[in-house]
Amino acid sequence: MNMRKMILILVISTAVLVGGSFSSAMGESRWKMGSCWSQGNALIQPDLHFVKTVNDLCQGELKIKFHPVGEIVSAFELFGAVQEDVLEAGGDWAGYWVGKNTAFNVLSGFPMGPTVREFTSWIYQGGGFEIYNEVYGKYGLVYLPYGAASVESGVRGKKKYLELKDYKGSKIRMSGMIQGKILQDLGAVQTNLAGEELFDALDKKIVDGAEYSVPVIDWSVGLQNVATECNAPGWQQPGGVTGVMINKKEWDKLPKGVQDKLKYAAQVTMMWSVTYFDYQSGIAAQKFLDKGTNVHILDDKSLDKIEELSLGHLMEEAKKNPLFAKALYSLYQTVGELAPYRDIERPVIKRAIKSPDMKALAGAAGIEKK
């Protein structure tokens, strides 16, 4: 046997012995990712954007197959499915998991809480990312926040809530633990329903009112067809965050370079989602008005009372749950650090966007303004 044949046999033998690890190291990992949202629900858009970004960035390294809610598991089964590695990942809203740990209520948004600007500043600059992963990490999960919507629409239905006393006796769909406590303070009853159930719940008068999210999301689930009244502002959640929970064992199998790409994809998606929800909600809000929706705004005195109630319940829970307290303290610390500049900011574009200014501007630009 000549030397060339001996070398060839040695190479083939080595390949057989280490073939499994070689294929694993060089092959493409394949994940299944579930979601809390259906295809028609605008809340699914950050999930879809994240998956596309990851698949574009990680070609040959990682491929995610996305499954909307119900294809594999329901919304409320998603946490367990990712924890048990039935799914490698799942797009969620942390508020659904308050029954597991009340700290999730801080991560998802709460009454008279932070806005999108404050939430995202906390996540990327104030230590919020680490807090999310400390909370989810208790359950064997890694978390990448990637969705953020601004102040919610408020409570929609066929009933007006012009004063706090109007809430008494109402049955309202509203997510969140602190939210439920405030409804109880106001004499109302909290009902927890998935977003896909809201249309039927309002249509069949199972509930008197329902909050869900910003206008584009409310429109996407058909609330314009079952709710004539919008009771604003969305005091129950001035800002909310969604993201992806990932099974920690599956995360640890990924090379660091791929992990970094997933983090980058989440950051890109976060920026995209803020602009998407903000822009599309402006358009959707006008569509609601054109549909005949009546908007009612609670007065400042009522909002001050809700803020007082919210802070009381937040502090009460903080005394019970150190992790809740840690998350809330970290978040409020960031809000406090942002406050000096917030206090001197002023809106600078008001009159310019009103007609006849826009009409004149359109004429100067050679655009036909209807």
C-alpha positions, 0 to 999 in steps of 0.5 A: 500500500503506497503512502497516498492510499494510507493517508486517504484511509486515515482521513476517511477513518477520522471523518467517520469517527468525528463525523457527528461533531463535524456535521454539527459544527458545520451544519445549519441549526434549525429552530421552531419558533411559536408566537402568542399572535395570529397572522392577522394580528398586527402584534405578530409583525415584530415576530415576523421581522425578527425571524426574517432578519435572523434568517437573512443574517444566519444563512448556513448557521441557523434557520428559524421556522415560524409558527403563529399561535395555534399551529403548535401551541396556544398563547398561554401554553407557549411559555411551557413549550419553550421551557420544555424545549418543545419549541426552541423559541417563542414570541411573547408579551411578558405580562402573560406570565405574571402568574409565574412571577409578578416581576413579569408585570414590570417587564411588560408595562403597567398602569401610568408606567414608562413610555416607549422612549423610557422602556427602550432607554432602560433596556439598552442603556439603563440595565434593563436587558440584564433584568429581563434575562434575570427574570426569564433566566429563573425559568431556563430561558434567554430573552431578547426584547424586540417589540415596543408599542406606545401609549395604548388606545384605552378601553373600547366598547359601547360604554362611555367612561367619562369619570372613574365612577363610570367603571363601577360594575363594568366587566372589562378585559384588561391584562396585567396584575396591577391593572386588575387591582386598579379595576377592582379599586374602581369597582370593575371586574377584570377578565383575561382574554387572548387578543383573538377572543376580544371581538366575540367577547364584545360582540356577544356582550361577554364584557362591557369593554376591552383594552388591547393595544395601539390603534393599528393592533386594535383595528387588526383584530376588528374592534372597529366593528364592535366598539363605538366608544374609545375611552382614552388615554391608555392609562393601563399601559403607556408603553409595552414591550414584546420579545422572544424567549429562547430555551437556554440549552438551545441558546448555549449550543449556538456559537457566540457569533450566531448569538451576537447576530440574534441580539443584533436582529432583536435590536434592529427589530426593536427600532423597526417596531417602534416606528411601525406601530407609531406610524401605522397607529396614526393611520389607524386612529384616523380610520377609527374616527372615519368609522364613527368611533367616539373618543373620550379623554379622562381628565387630569384629576382622574389620571392622578388618582389612577397613578396614585393607586398604581404606585400604591399597588406597585410598592405593595408588591415590591415588598412581597417580591424582591425580584419585582422590587429590583426590576421596578427600582432599576426601571424607575432609576432610568426614568429619573435619570431621563427626567431633567431633559424631559422636563425642559423638552417642548413639542416644536411641531404643532401648527405646521402640520395643520391646514392651511400650512400643509396645503401651502407647503404641498403647493410649494413642493408641486404636490396636489394636496387634497 
